[in-house]
Amino acid sequence: MNDGSVLPEDVLRDAPSYTPRAHELADLELLLSGAYAPLTGFLGRVDLTALRRRGRLADGTPWPVGVTCEIPAEMGAALNVDDPLRRTVVLTDPEGAPVAAVEVSDTWPTSERMYAIGGTVRRMGDGGHGPFQRLRRTPEEVKALLPPGRVLGVIADRPLHRPQLAQIAHAARTLAAHLLIIIPVTGPGPDGLPPEALVRAIFAARDRMPPATIVAVPLMPRNDEMRDALLRARVATAYGVTHVLSTGDMLSGGGLRVLVPRELAYDNRDGQWRWRDDIPPRNRRLAMTPAEVEDLLDRGFPLPEWHTPPAVAKELSRVRPPRRHRGLVVFFTGFSGSGKSTIARGLADSLRESGERTITFLDGDVVRRELSAGLGFSRADRDRNVRRIGWVAAEVARHRGMSIACPIAPYADARAAVRAMATEAGAGFVLVHVATPLEVCERRDRKGLYARARAGQLRGMTGIDDPYEVPADAELTLDTTDMTVVEAIDVVLAYLVESGWVEPNMK
C-alpha cells in the first residue's frame, strides 16, 4: 500500500471480483455516498456481535442494522487479511463494471458456499449508470442545496395523491420548513411500481408541493418494519433532514423529530381536504387505499380527480395499464406427465387464435435444448434452468407480451425468483399448479422416465428420488386425473378472463 488512501493498480488488477446481491449493492452505494456515515465499510464480526447484543457498534455508536456483504466461499478462503496484496476484493455491478474495492479486514464462513467480509470500501469507476442518475446525489451535495433552517423530509416510496400532498403542504407550512423528498430507487416499491416510474409519478405531483428538493436514494427494505424505519431516519438525517413526516411506518431516530398527522378526508361541500373529524360523515370521502387505486388501474378505470392529480393519474395509467394490455407470465408447474405441457400448449393456441395477445410459448423440453443446453439435473442446474426461463419470460412480459412456460420447476425458491422477475418487469404472474397425483403420472409415463427411474437407470427424477415442493402460492390448481385437456384449458382461460388479463370474448 502507498499512503493508505489509494490502492495500487497492480493490487486492483490482480484482485478477485464479484457481483454482490441487489441489497448489498444498495448498501454499497450508501456507504460510498456517505449516507451511512459514520460507517466507511461493511461491518466485521466484532461490530455485528455488539450490534446484536446492544444495538450499538463496538465503539458505542448507535446503529440500527447490520451492513454486510457475502462472497463465494472459495474466494473468501483465498483472502489473507494480513497480506496487503491478498486482502482486496473488487465489487462490480450486474454488468461487471467495477463499483468499489473492499480492503478486507475480517472474513468468516456463513454457509458451505458463502463467506462474509468486513472492511473499508473505496469507490471505483464513474459512479454508476441507469435512469435519473442526476438525482442520486450524495448527502454533502444535497445539503449544499438546502436553505438554512428546518428541513422536512418525506420518504416517498409510493406515488403522492391529494391526501398525501395536503399532509405535506400543511406540515411544511406549519414548520416553515424546506421540503426534501427522498425517493427509494432500488427495486419495485410496495405497490410494484418500478423505481423510474415512481420518480416520474413524484415529479408529476411537483406543482402541487411547496418548494422542494428531490433526491433518489438506493434504500432497500429489510422486511423488518422497525429497523427499516430507524435506518431510513438515519439516512434522512445524513441528508440534512430535521423533521420527518410519518407515513405510518416511520419511526424516529438519529435526533429527528417525527410528525404524525391526523387523518384527512375530502369535503364534498367545497372540494377541500380537511381533517376527517372536521367534516360531517355525510359530506366526507375517505382517501382511497393503495389496493383501491390498483384495482381501478387494473380494470382500466380513470382515477378520480378528487383523489389524484391528473398528471399523476396519467403517469400511473401509463406504467400500469389495464391488465388486458399489460405483460403477463403464465407459469405451469407439476410432475412430468401431469399434463402441464399439453394444457399450456393448448392455452397458447387458443390465445393465438384471437390475435389480441403476442404469445411466447416456452416449452420445458425445447428450452432444455435451445436455452439450457449443457445443464444437467442437479438441484443447482434445475434451479438455473428455471431462472433462465423466468428471465426470458419476464423480458417478454416487460414489453407487454404474454409468456407461457411449463417446466417441472420443483423448487419453491426458484418459482419465487421467477415471480419476482415478472413483478420487477411490471408484469403480472399467474402460477398454475397442475396437481395430478404421482401415481397417475406414472401410469401415463409417455416418455418412459418413471420406469427407468424405478429401475435405477435414471437419477434425479422428480417425485422418485428428487423432491417436488408443492406450491403454497398458486393462483390456480388443476388435477387432470378426471379432467380433459379441453376442460383444463377452459378453466385457465376462465381465470384469465375473470381476473382481467384476457378479453371476455376469449373464453
Phi, psi and omega in degrees: 000146178273259181270004179090352183256340182229134178278133178300149182298324182292328176293315180294322182295323184267354184287144174293152180235154183203144176262111181290172176289166188302316183290331177288323176295323177296314176300320180300316180296322179291325175296314183292328182280342185094002180290341177261017180306138013270008180294141176240002180187185179287145186283144174267183186295324182297313179294320181295321177296315179297323180295317179295323185278320190235356183071020179222158174287172184299331180273005178094357180290126176296136178205138190275329190221158173284131178248103190230168177214139178243148177229165179302147186300319182295327177289317180295321181293335182277349180284153176226105186292346179267355181248112182304337182271352185229027180236014182253136173235133176264124178262134184241163174278175183301340178269002177090004179280134180298135178249316184201157172251136177255121171274097191287127177245354182202136175222149176198147180287139175248342176198183179295334186252348188228147172242145170267149177231144173237147179158167182290143179250145178228133185295143171230159176078193188261010173099006173106167182225176178116171182297147172059037176300331181296340180269350184271065182274157176282161176305320181295322178294320181291315181298331178290339181270343186280141175286162178297156176104199184289148177231120178268118180262137174230120176269105188264088177266002173226162174301153181261113176265180185301320179300315180293322179294323177293320177299314182297314181299318180296315181295316180296321180291318181296319182275345191054048187247152170282146185261130174241114178265121178253117183253117174292130187232029176248101179082170180297150177282185181302332180261012175085001179291133172298151185301322180293328177289323177297317179300316180297321180294322178294317179294330179295338180261005189296326181288352177261002182257162165295170176309131190218151167253136183241132180226142176258130186228135182281063178273123179241130181295148179253010179062032173224102191305314183292314181292323176301315181296318179295320180292319177298319178297321180296316179294318178302319178300318179300331180272006175096009180288134176255332178225144179236139178270119183291144173251014179105335180233021179255131179246162181284160178176153177065025177089000181289147168263132186253129177258126178244097186286157173288166183284134177266158174216159181270129182266111181295341184291322182222008176073027180250152173268125180226170175299138187306316185290348180272359183242129176301142183308323183290342181252013191251136168238127179278155178300145177289147175280159175305323179295323178292321177298313181298321181296318178297316180295316180301324182270357177083018178269145179290146174285135183294138184293333178297339183254325187229127176302142183306322181294322177291317179300320179297317180294318181292321179290334178287318182277336180233072180292171177307150185305325183293346178248007184257155176295151183212139171248119174256115191242112178268139176222150179162173180298157168300132182087002181286341182105003186296318181294319180295317179294316181298317180295319178295322176297315179300317180297317180297318181290325179293329181298327182283332181073006183273346182230145170272120188250132171242119182257119182250088180285140184303315182292320180293319178298318178303325183278319189262326186253329187238029178302135180099342178280143177266209183237024171291166179301318181295318181289323177296318177300315180297320179298314181295319180294325176296315177301314181298321181295313179298314181299319181292324179293322175298314183291331178303327180261024170069025169268175177245126176255136175237119183236150184213053172282169174297316177047065188284345189253133185296322184293324178292319177297320178296323179295321178294317177301317180296321178299317179295315181299316180293338176275002181077019184251170174271166179216127178235116178265123179249113178267112176272094193268040177294130184301152183301320182297326176291317179298321179295322179296325180288301173035053183301327183265357180073017185288318182294320179298318179294321180293318179295330180275000180079012181269350182222127181255152175080026180279122181300128181095342180254292177236016174221137189283157168241119181271108186297129181296137174257359186234021181290136175287334185214137178234130181235144172235114187269013180304312181239028182237132177284164178299317180298318179297318181295317178299318179298322179296315180294316179299318179299320178296316181296324177291312183296328181268004171089005182279340184227146178298144183302330183287357177283334187296000000 
